[in-house]
Amino acid sequence: MQAFDTDRKPALGLIGFGAFARLLARHLTPFAQLSAYDSAPQACAEMAGLGVVPAPLDRVAAADIVVIATPVAAIEAMAKAIVPHIRPGALVLDVGSVKQRPARAMERYLPAHATLIATHPLFGPESAGDGLAGLKIALCPLRGARVAGLAMFLRRAFGLQVIVTTPEAHDRELAAVQGLTHLIAKALTAMELPDSRMTTKSFEHLMRATAMVAGDAPEVFATIERDNPFAAPLRTRFLKVAAELSDEPFYPALTAQSQ
C-alpha cells in the first residue's frame, strides 16, 4: 500500500483527537477514509462534525496509515498497545513536538513489518489558520523507504515545505526555534502586559508570535522543555545572558536619572 497515491482512498486512523488531530482531519478528509479513537467522551461529537468515523483502538490501529496524535508522554504506552493490530505494510507516523523520544518508542515496540516515519508539522491550528501552503513539516524516516512518496504528497496536496532530517538533528535545532519561542511567550503571558495604543511593528510581531503559542495545551510546553535533551542547556544559557544584561553599566545610570 502506498500512502495517498492510489485511486483507492487509504484508510487512515487517528489515535487521539485533540486540536491538532482535528486540524489534520479537516485537511486529510479528501484524501483518505478517516477513523479516530479518543478516550475523551466529547471527542466523538467532534469527529462526527468533521466526517471522521469514531472507532475502537484496535480498528483504528489496523488502518493503512496510522497517525499517533497523543501527547508525547503517552506515545510509548500507545505503541505497546497497538502492536497486535498494526497490519503488514502499514505506515505509522507520530506528530510530536520532539522527535528522539517518540522515535525510540516507535522503533522499539512497533512491528518490523510496519514503515515508521517520525514527523513534526512545524505549525498548529493557530498558525495554519490561513492554510498550509508555505508552512513546514519535518520528516524523520525510521524504518522503510516511503518517505519520498509521503514528501511528494505533502508538497503537491498542501504546498508544504518538507524537511527530511534525523530525530537528533531535529531536536538540536528545535531547542532554539521552539524552546526559546515558548519560553519567551510563557514569560510575556505571565507578565500580563496592558494593552497599548502606542506600539512598534517589532512589538506587534512579538505579541503575535506570543499569541500563536499561548493557546497550546500545557503539556506542549512541558514536552518542549522536558523531552528535548538540548532544551535545558539552551534555556540556562538564555537566562544567564538575560541576567548578565541587567548588570550592564547603563542600567544603574538610567535608574539614577529617574530618581
JOBEL-V35209 format. One line per field, one symbol per residue. ss: DSSP state (h for helix, s for strand, l for the rest). Layout:
ss=???
//
This chain:
ss=lllllllllsssssslllhhhhhhhhhhlllsssssslllllhhhhhhhlllssllhhhhllllsssslllhhhhhhhhhhhhhhlllllsssslllllhhhhhhhhhhlllllsssssssllllllllllllllsssssssslllhhhhhhhhhhhhllssssllhhhhhhhhhhhhhhhhhhhhhhhhhlllllllllhhhhhhhhhhhhhhlllhhhhhhhhhllllhhhhhhhhhhhhhhhlllhhhhhhhhhhl
//
